[in-house]
Each structure stands twice: as structure tokens, then as C-alpha cells.
């Protein structure tokens, strides 16, 4: 009988815990992308377009980039620039801001 009471008590505790409302939180990835979107609007939209589909700079919503579409390649491009017009932002941005921009660009498609 004691075993049954323990099982029932445990089940009640478990169910009570499950009945609590789940709070919606922003994941770190979503926060990083949101920060990247804000940085993009301030630093990149003038050349790549507000919708990132290109203007003076290339379309960032395409499948492949000339210098690669990996996070590392995008971070290098942001940090050091590229010949033909992409300026280097390494001296203006912190590493975490470069990561946020890269994550935002990778989220575009």
C-alpha cells in the first residue's frame, strides 16, 4: 500500500509541474539573429538593400556566395572586406557583432 501512495504522490507532483504555464522565452539564437538584423539595417542595407536582395552590393538571399556561404566565410568577409567594394568592418565591430551579422545573413533565404 505504501508503494502505491508513493507512486500516486510522485505522479501528482509530476502532473502539477506539467500543468504550469510554459513561458515563451527568446532563445539565444533568436536574440543573436535579431541583433544581426539590427546591425544589418544600420550597416549593410544601404549597399545590399533593405530586403538583402542586392543593390550596389550583391544579393544575400542566394544559395551560394562568391567567397563561400559558411559562417566562417561570412565572418571573414565582414571583418576584412572583399575586393570590389565590400568594406572591412573588423575595426568597427566586436566579434560577437560580426557573429550576429553572419547568423542573420545565414538566416536569409
N, C-alpha and C positions, 0 to 999 in steps of 0.2 A: 504494500500500500504506500509506503514511504517513497518508493521509487516512482510511482505514478504521480504523487504530489510534486516531486522534484521535476519531473518531466513537464507537467502542466504549468508549474511556476516558471520554468525556463521558457516554455512556449509563449506564455503570456508576456514575459519580458521582451522576448524577441518580437512578438507581434506589436507590442506597444512602441518599440523602437522603430518598426517599419511604418507605423501609422503617422509618424512625424512628417510634417510637410518638408519636401526637399527644396532647399534654397537654390535658386538659379545663381550660379557664380560664373564669372568670366574666366575662362581658362587662360593660363599664361600665353598659350599660342594665340588666342584671340586678342589678348592685350598687345602682344608683340605686333600682330598684323595691323591692329588699329593704330598703333603708334607709327608704324611704317606708312600707313595710308596718310596720316597727317604730315609726316615728313615729305612724302611724295608730293602732296599738294603744294607744299611750300617750296620745294627744291627742284622737282622734276617735271611737273605738269606743264611748265612753260615750253619745254622742248618736246616732251613725249606726249603731250595732250592730257587734258583732264581725265579722259577715259582710257589713257595709256595706249591708244591705238596709233600713236605716231603724230608727228607734226614736223618739226625740224629734226628731231631725233627719231629713231626707229620705233615701230610698233612693239610694245612689250607684252602683248597678249598672244603672240605667235608661239608655235610649238618649239622652234629652235632659234637660238641666238647665234650670231656670228662667232662670238667668243665662248660659247657654252652657256647652258641654262641650269647649271648646278648652283647650289648656294655659294660654293667657294668661288666659282667663276663670276657670279654676280657681285659678290663682295669685293673681289679684285677690281672689277670694273668701276664700282662706286668709289673705292679707295684711291685707285691710281689713274682712273680715266682711261680713254682709248683714243687712238689717233683719229682725226677727222671730226672732232668736235665734242666728244664726251669729256667734260672737265673732271678733274680729280677732286673728290670731296674728303679725302683722308685727313686733311688738316682742319676741316670744319666740323667733322662728325666724330662722335665717340664710337668705339667698336660696337657697343650694344645698339646704337642708332643705325649703323651700317647693317647689322644683322636684322633689325626690324624692317629696314627698307628692302633687303633681299627677301625676307619672308613675305612681305606684301607683294613684291613683284612675282614671286613664285605662286602666290595665290590667285593671280590674274589669269583667266583663261576662259 
